[in-house]
Amino acid sequence: MANLLPAPLHRLGLRIAHRTRVAVWPILKPDLTSVSVIAYDMDGRVLLIRQSYGRRTWQFPGGGLHKGEAPEDGARRELREETGCKALSLSLVDRIEEPVLGASTTCHVFTAQVRDRPEADGREIIEARFFPLHSLPEPLGGKTRKRLAMLRDKTV
C-alpha cells in the first residue's frame, strides 16, 4: 500500500510520523520491543543504513517488532525490508534495555551473515552500504557506537 504513494510523499509521511513519536512517546512512555541487526558480508564489512527521517545518522538495520512476532523473525524481516538482504545466519548477541524517544525499549541485538548487495528503497532508507570496521562513515548514531563497543567487549 505504501508503495502506491510517490516516494517524496512517502518520505514526508515518515518524517511526520517520526516527529509525532518524538512528541508523544515521552508523555505516553510505551513499553516497546525492537531488534538491531549487525550484518556482515563475506569480507567482514559491516552493513549500515541511513533513514530518510530523524537525524539521518548511519546506523544498523532494525526496528520495532510486530505484535506476536518473535525477535529472530523480526530481525530477519527488518534486515530484508530495510536493505533487501537475507540473513544466511543469525545469532543473538544481547538483549538490552534502552530508552528510545522517551519509551522504555527492550532491544534484541543480533549479528547476521549476508551475501546480498544492499539496496535502499529510497523511501524509508536513503542509503544502505557495507563499510570496513576500520573505516566507518560519519556521523554514526549513538546506538550504533554502543553496539560496536558491545561487540568489541563481547568479542563477537
N, C-alpha and C positions, 0 to 999 in steps of 0.2 A: 504494500500500500504506500509506504513512504517513498518508494522509488518512482511513484507516479508524479510526485512533485518535482519541479525543476530543482537541480542541485543548489542554486543560490537560495531559494525559498526554504529548502530543507535545512541548510546551514543556519538560516535566520531562526527557524523554529528551534533548533538545538541550542542556539545562544540564548533565546528567551527561556527555554526550559532550564538551562544552567543557572541563569540569573534568578529564576524562581526558586530553585533549590537553595541557592546562596541565601536568599531572603527568608525562606520558610523553615529549613531544617534546623537552624539554631533555636527556633521557637518550639517546633514540634519534637525535636530530638528523637527521631525514629531510630529503632534498632535495625541495622542492615547487615547483610552478609554479602561479601564480594569475593572476587578472585583476582589474582595478579599472576601473569604468566611470563616467566623469564625464559624466552625461547632462544635456542642456539641453532645455527646452521651447521653443516658438516665441517666447516672450517673453524668452528668455535667462536664465530662472531655472534653478538647479541642483537636481537630484534627490538627496535624501538619505534614508537609511533608518536605523531603529533595530532591532537584533536583540532577540530575547526572551531572550538569554543573554549572558554576558560583562558588560562594563561598561555596556552599553546606551547608548553614545555615538552621536551622529549620524555617519554615515559614507556613503561612496559604495557603491553596489551592487557586488558582486564575490564571488569565492570561488575555490576550487581547480578546476583542470582535471581532467576525466575522462581516464583512460588513453587515449592516442592522439588526444585532442581538440585541434584547432587553437585557438590563443589567440582568434582572431576568433570562432569558433563558441562557445567558452566564454564570451566576453564577452556575446554575444547571448543565450545560454542563461541566464546568471546574471541579467542585466537583466530578462528575461522572468519567470524563476522568482521573483525577489525583489520585483518591482514590477508585473508584468503588462504592462509596457511593451515595445513592439517598437522596435528601433533602426531609424530611417529611414536614417541614415548612421552609419558607424563609422570612426574614424581612430586609428591607433596614435600615442600621444604619446611614450612612452618605455618602455624595458624596464629595470627597476631590480632590484638585489639588496637584499633587506632581511630581517632576522630576524623571524620570526613565532613567538612562544611557544617560542623556542629552536631552531626549524627554520630552515634556510637556504632562502630563498624567492626565486625569480625571479618578479617581478610585471610583467605586461604592462598598462600603463595606457592606456586608450582614452578618447576623447571620443565622444559619440553625440548625435544629434538625435532627440528623441522627440515624438510628438504625443499619445500616450495619457495618460489620467489614471491616476496610480499607485494601486494598491490593495495594502495589506498583507494577507498571508494570515492574520494573527492567530496564526500558529504560529511559524515562524522569524522572520518580520518583524512587528513590532508597530506600526510607523509607517513610511509612505513618503509624502513630500511634496516639493513644489517650494518653493525659497526664493530670493529675490533675493540676489545675491552680496554686496550691502551690508548684508544683514540675516539673517545665518546664525544658526541656533539654537545653544544651548549645552546640554550640553557636546559639543564637536566632538572626535572621536577624533584622536589624534596623527598617524596616517597620513593622515587627511583634511586636516589642516593642511598636511602636507608636500605632498600632491597639489595643494592650492590654491597653495602657494608655487611649485611646479614649473610650474603653468600661468602664473602671473604672470611667472616668469623666461623661459619659452618664448614668451610672448605668443600662446598658442593661442586 
